[in-house]
Amino acid sequence: MNHVAGKITSRAGAWSRRAFQALAGVGGFARAQWDELRHAAAVIGTVLCSGVQPKHWSRVGRTAFARQVLGIGVEPVGFVCAMAAFVGISVVVQLTFWVGEAGQSQLLGPLLVAVVARELGPLLINLVVIVRSGSAMTTQLGVLKIDGQVRALEAQGGDPFLQFVMPRVLGMAVSTFCLTIVFILVAFASGFLFAVWTGQGSHGLFLFADTLSRAVQPKDVLNILAKSILPALFAGASCCIGGFGVGASVTQIPHATQHALTRSVAGLFVISAVVSLLTYL
């Protein structure tokens, strides 16, 4: 009996240790995520506070901001328009057809605004910006740190945050918002034109535009602003943190880039869900 009791006690102790280790691992992961979130929030707050003060915008900072807007917001316009045209043809036409078949034409405007403007537009554009520009931003900042350019700038009395971080984060946010607006407009226009061409939609452009404008509410505008700008700010801050977090070896850059992109995509979905809950519930 003592032998059996000893085995039971030993197994119970082993399971207890495993459970404790699992809980400790979950706690450590949650604490690490919380620390990263606080770090990103601090970067975003500092960027916004510094960005509204003209004295913090040096010639180098303005040039870096212009390059970010050009690279993130202007160069991919063709790809964004093509993607928006595909979404317009596949989503707008389908909604127009099925709403007409169901005899619920009054629901067309709200459905289009909800599906294309509020959800697909900000989500797809943020994904494009994160994948296309986030990796490049993290890699570039990692190389700058390894090459010693960040330390050299500090030795000369410059502020790496104002010249490297602030222009990139704000440039990503502004570019994402502009691309989102372009995406929404092109999606609606291409969907309407394709519907007219196939004979499934109305030939009244002004009627279609009036239907959409009547469906847009102030909270929809707030939703689009928040879902396009907030994830972009978080992604920009995460990529800058990842880039400057690289050590002295170039081999650390791929891991830092992957971690920054994963964190940015996760933040995108979490922020989008939270904004939707706060706006419409």
VMD Tcl script that draws the C-alpha trace (Angstrom):
set ca {
  {0.00 0.00 0.00}
  {2.79 2.39 0.86}
  {4.43 1.62 -2.48}
  {1.22 2.38 -4.43}
  {0.62 5.54 -2.43}
  {4.15 6.64 -3.19}
  {3.61 6.17 -6.91}
  {0.36 8.13 -6.80}
  {2.03 10.92 -4.86}
  {4.94 10.98 -7.31}
  {2.64 11.17 -10.33}
  {0.55 13.88 -8.70}
  {3.69 15.86 -8.00}
  {4.85 15.48 -11.61}
  {1.49 16.66 -12.96}
  {1.54 19.58 -10.54}
  {5.00 20.62 -11.73}
  {3.92 20.35 -15.37}
  {0.79 22.39 -14.71}
  {2.84 25.00 -12.88}
  {5.35 25.16 -15.73}
  {2.52 25.53 -18.26}
  {0.95 28.32 -16.25}
  {4.33 29.98 -15.85}
  {4.87 29.77 -19.60}
  {1.47 31.31 -20.30}
  {2.14 34.02 -17.77}
  {5.55 34.75 -19.25}
  {4.08 34.95 -22.75}
  {1.29 37.26 -21.59}
  {3.78 39.48 -19.77}
  {6.03 39.66 -22.81}
  {3.09 40.63 -25.02}
  {2.01 43.26 -22.52}
  {5.53 44.73 -22.43}
  {5.62 44.87 -26.23}
  {2.20 46.52 -26.31}
  {3.29 49.14 -23.78}
  {6.47 49.78 -25.74}
  {4.54 50.24 -28.99}
  {1.98 52.48 -27.28}
  {4.78 54.63 -25.87}
  {6.35 54.96 -29.33}
  {3.00 55.89 -30.90}
  {2.26 58.47 -28.19}
  {5.70 60.05 -28.56}
  {5.36 60.11 -32.34}
  {1.99 61.85 -32.20}
  {3.13 64.38 -29.60}
  {6.32 65.16 -31.49}
  {4.68 65.18 -34.91}
  {2.35 68.07 -34.11}
  {5.25 70.31 -33.09}
  {6.92 72.01 -36.09}
  {10.23 72.39 -34.24}
  {10.71 68.61 -34.38}
  {10.50 68.53 -38.16}
  {14.01 69.07 -39.46}
  {14.88 69.04 -43.14}
  {16.11 65.46 -42.84}
  {12.90 64.43 -41.09}
  {10.71 66.06 -43.73}
  {12.70 64.37 -46.47}
  {12.36 60.98 -44.76}
  {8.61 61.52 -44.36}
  {8.22 62.41 -48.04}
  {10.17 59.29 -49.04}
  {7.96 57.13 -46.85}
  {4.78 58.55 -48.36}
  {6.21 58.07 -51.84}
  {7.32 54.50 -51.19}
  {4.30 53.34 -49.16}
  {1.46 55.47 -50.47}
  {2.29 56.29 -54.09}
  {4.26 53.42 -55.61}
  {1.67 50.69 -54.83}
  {-1.29 52.71 -56.16}
  {-1.47 50.61 -59.34}
  {-1.58 47.36 -57.39}
  {-4.16 48.78 -54.97}
  {-6.38 49.91 -57.86}
  {-6.17 46.48 -59.47}
  {-7.06 44.80 -56.18}
  {-9.91 47.26 -55.62}
  {-11.25 46.60 -59.12}
  {-11.26 42.86 -58.41}
  {-13.07 43.41 -55.11}
  {-15.53 45.77 -56.78}
  {-16.34 43.26 -59.51}
  {-16.65 40.30 -57.14}
  {-18.40 41.97 -54.21}
  {-20.28 45.03 -55.45}
  {-21.76 43.23 -58.45}
  {-22.83 40.26 -56.34}
  {-24.50 42.44 -53.74}
  {-26.22 44.50 -56.43}
  {-27.55 41.38 -58.13}
  {-28.75 39.50 -55.05}
  {-30.29 42.55 -53.37}
  {-32.22 43.20 -56.56}
  {-33.31 39.56 -56.78}
  {-34.54 39.68 -53.17}
  {-36.42 42.91 -53.75}
  {-34.47 44.67 -50.99}
  {-32.86 47.48 -52.97}
  {-32.92 49.76 -49.93}
  {-30.29 47.51 -48.30}
  {-27.76 47.94 -51.11}
  {-26.12 51.10 -49.75}
  {-25.72 49.92 -46.14}
  {-24.42 46.53 -47.28}
  {-21.85 48.06 -49.63}
  {-20.65 50.49 -46.99}
  {-20.44 47.75 -44.36}
  {-18.64 45.17 -46.50}
  {-16.35 47.28 -48.70}
  {-15.76 50.55 -46.86}
  {-15.85 49.50 -43.22}
  {-14.26 46.06 -43.37}
  {-12.49 45.00 -46.57}
  {-10.91 48.33 -47.44}
  {-8.97 49.07 -44.22}
  {-8.16 45.39 -43.63}
  {-6.75 44.62 -47.08}
  {-4.81 47.87 -47.36}
  {-3.20 47.42 -43.96}
  {-2.19 43.89 -44.91}
  {-0.64 45.13 -48.15}
  {1.26 47.90 -46.35}
  {2.49 45.59 -43.58}
  {3.71 42.87 -45.93}
  {5.13 45.20 -48.55}
  {6.63 48.01 -46.46}
  {6.87 46.67 -42.92}
  {9.57 44.15 -43.74}
  {11.57 46.74 -45.67}
  {11.30 49.22 -42.80}
  {12.48 46.71 -40.20}
  {15.36 45.55 -42.36}
  {16.45 49.09 -43.19}
  {16.51 50.21 -39.57}
  {18.33 47.04 -38.54}
  {21.03 47.69 -41.13}
  {21.33 51.32 -40.03}
  {21.89 50.23 -36.44}
  {24.40 47.52 -37.30}
  {26.37 49.90 -39.55}
  {26.68 52.35 -36.68}
  {24.75 55.16 -38.34}
  {22.38 55.48 -35.39}
  {25.26 55.84 -32.94}
  {27.01 58.27 -35.26}
  {23.90 60.43 -35.42}
  {23.67 60.46 -31.63}
  {27.36 61.42 -31.40}
  {26.67 64.40 -33.67}
  {23.86 65.60 -31.43}
  {21.02 64.35 -33.62}
  {17.91 62.54 -32.44}
  {17.43 59.14 -34.12}
  {13.80 59.07 -33.02}
  {12.93 62.29 -34.83}
  {14.87 61.39 -37.96}
  {14.24 57.66 -38.26}
  {11.15 56.65 -36.26}
  {8.72 59.57 -36.41}
  {8.78 60.05 -40.22}
  {8.34 56.33 -40.84}
  {5.46 55.80 -38.42}
  {3.56 58.89 -39.56}
  {4.35 58.17 -43.20}
  {2.90 54.68 -42.89}
  {-0.27 55.98 -41.19}
  {-0.90 58.75 -43.74}
  {-0.17 56.46 -46.68}
  {-2.45 53.72 -45.36}
  {-5.35 56.13 -44.92}
  {-4.93 57.58 -48.42}
  {-4.67 54.12 -49.99}
  {-7.80 53.04 -48.12}
  {-9.77 55.94 -49.60}
  {-8.44 55.13 -53.08}
  {-9.36 51.47 -52.60}
  {-12.94 52.28 -51.55}
  {-13.55 54.70 -54.42}
  {-12.08 52.40 -57.07}
  {-13.97 49.39 -55.71}
  {-17.30 51.19 -55.87}
  {-16.60 52.69 -59.31}
  {-15.37 49.45 -60.86}
  {-18.26 47.49 -59.38}
  {-20.81 49.95 -60.72}
  {-19.25 50.05 -64.18}
  {-19.03 46.26 -64.40}
  {-22.62 45.89 -63.23}
  {-23.76 48.34 -65.90}
  {-21.68 46.57 -68.55}
  {-23.19 43.18 -67.71}
  {-26.69 44.62 -67.43}
  {-27.10 43.70 -63.75}
  {-27.07 47.20 -62.30}
  {-28.73 50.52 -62.72}
  {-27.46 53.01 -65.31}
  {-27.90 55.89 -62.88}
  {-24.46 56.87 -61.59}
  {-25.83 59.69 -59.49}
  {-28.49 57.38 -58.07}
  {-25.81 54.86 -57.12}
  {-23.67 57.60 -55.54}
  {-26.69 58.99 -53.68}
  {-27.50 55.52 -52.35}
  {-23.98 55.17 -50.96}
  {-23.85 58.68 -49.51}
  {-27.15 58.18 -47.70}
  {-25.90 54.93 -46.22}
  {-22.73 56.50 -44.78}
  {-23.17 57.58 -41.16}
  {-20.79 59.56 -38.94}
  {-19.79 56.40 -37.09}
  {-18.86 54.82 -40.43}
  {-16.44 57.66 -41.11}
  {-14.99 57.27 -37.61}
  {-14.72 53.53 -38.17}
  {-12.81 53.92 -41.45}
  {-10.45 56.47 -39.90}
  {-9.71 54.30 -36.89}
  {-9.34 51.02 -38.80}
  {-6.99 52.51 -41.36}
  {-4.82 54.73 -39.13}
  {-4.55 52.91 -35.79}
  {-3.27 49.57 -37.18}
  {-0.82 51.46 -39.40}
  {0.53 53.39 -36.40}
  {0.92 50.14 -34.48}
  {2.60 48.41 -37.42}
  {4.99 51.31 -37.95}
  {5.92 51.37 -34.27}
  {6.36 47.56 -34.20}
  {8.62 47.60 -37.26}
  {10.75 50.41 -35.83}
  {11.05 48.59 -32.50}
  {12.03 45.41 -34.33}
  {14.60 47.19 -36.45}
  {16.28 48.99 -33.57}
  {16.09 45.84 -31.44}
  {18.57 44.04 -33.70}
  {21.90 43.27 -32.08}
  {25.30 43.38 -33.69}
  {24.74 40.57 -36.21}
  {23.02 40.80 -39.58}
  {21.66 37.29 -39.06}
  {19.26 38.69 -36.46}
  {17.45 40.86 -39.01}
  {15.26 38.09 -40.55}
  {14.04 36.99 -37.13}
  {13.35 40.59 -36.09}
  {11.48 41.20 -39.34}
  {9.36 38.08 -38.97}
  {8.52 38.96 -35.38}
  {7.60 42.53 -36.29}
  {5.34 41.41 -39.15}
  {3.63 38.78 -36.99}
  {3.01 41.33 -34.26}
  {1.74 43.88 -36.77}
  {-0.73 41.47 -38.39}
  {-2.00 40.31 -34.99}
  {-2.40 43.92 -33.93}
  {-4.32 44.67 -37.11}
  {-6.99 42.06 -36.40}
  {-7.22 42.90 -32.71}
  {-7.52 46.64 -33.33}
  {-10.10 46.11 -36.10}
  {-12.21 43.90 -33.84}
  {-12.01 46.34 -30.92}
  {-12.93 49.31 -33.13}
  {-15.93 47.44 -34.51}
  {-17.11 46.54 -31.02}
  {-16.71 50.07 -29.71}
  {-18.34 51.67 -32.76}
  {-21.34 49.47 -33.42}
  {-22.21 47.82 -30.09}
}
mol new
graphics top color blue
foreach p $ca { graphics top sphere $p radius 0.5 }
foreach p [lrange $ca 0 end-1] q [lrange $ca 1 end] { graphics top cylinder $p $q radius 0.2 }
display resetview
